[in-house]
Amino acid sequence: MRIRGDGLPVGADDLPAKMAWTHKCLIALVAGAAAGELKEPRTGINFPEKRNGASLNRLGVRTKGPIKVYAVGEYEDGSYMLKMSYGVGAPKMVSALADALKPRCSDSKAIEDFEACLLKGLPDGASKGTEMVFSTGGGKLGVQVNRKNVGTIGSKALSAAFPNIYCDSNAVCSMYSVGADGEEGEAAGGLITPQRGAIVGAALGYGLGKLLS
């Protein structure tokens, strides 16, 4: 399809054609505004609102003293996304998660397998910006680093213990529900935040401008 200089298809001079083209543009623009990401406010790190169809439920920040080590997002399918805000070596990151699992999981062999798996997935360490996803469904713990599958540990005890790192009374950080912290939270459930409203408004303005020109 050839596009004219005004952004409409060649030959789209009649009103029905303009309306059809404008409708397609609006659907694409509004869908993009609605899909988006949510920003964890303390670190400024963005998390996708949806991951494999599962919605983002809660956010938190793991700190060590004044250092914000990583932000974590909890999804409704039981997966956890960790995004590094501060770079650390692979052994340090692996041992930190393993140490958090030990008092929560009786399967010591599974924890050892988890350590080996994650260490293999961090050959260059857990530098700032590194993304790790841990999936806890189906009685196994899946490990993904920077959107690449690293391995799976088949252990019901391990997969049940991992969420407790962030959920039990001794959780390593506080988690807040999406919707409980200002604009980012209001975006849950498809609500239009001021930022998204501006995008949608711009889309509508563009479409009406094309329609009336």
Buried (B, 14 or more C-beta within 10 A) or exposed (E): EEEEEEBBBEEBEEEEEBBEBBEEBBEEBBEEBBEBEBBBBBBEBBBBBEBEEBBBBBBBBBBEEEEBBBBBBBBEBBBBBBBBBBBBEBEEBBBBBBEBBEEBBEBEEBBEBBBEBBBBBBEEBBEEEBBBBBBBEEEBBBBBBEEEEBBBBEBEBBBBBBBBBBEEEEBBBEBBEBBEBEEBBBBBEEEBBEBBEEBBEEBBEBBEEBBEE
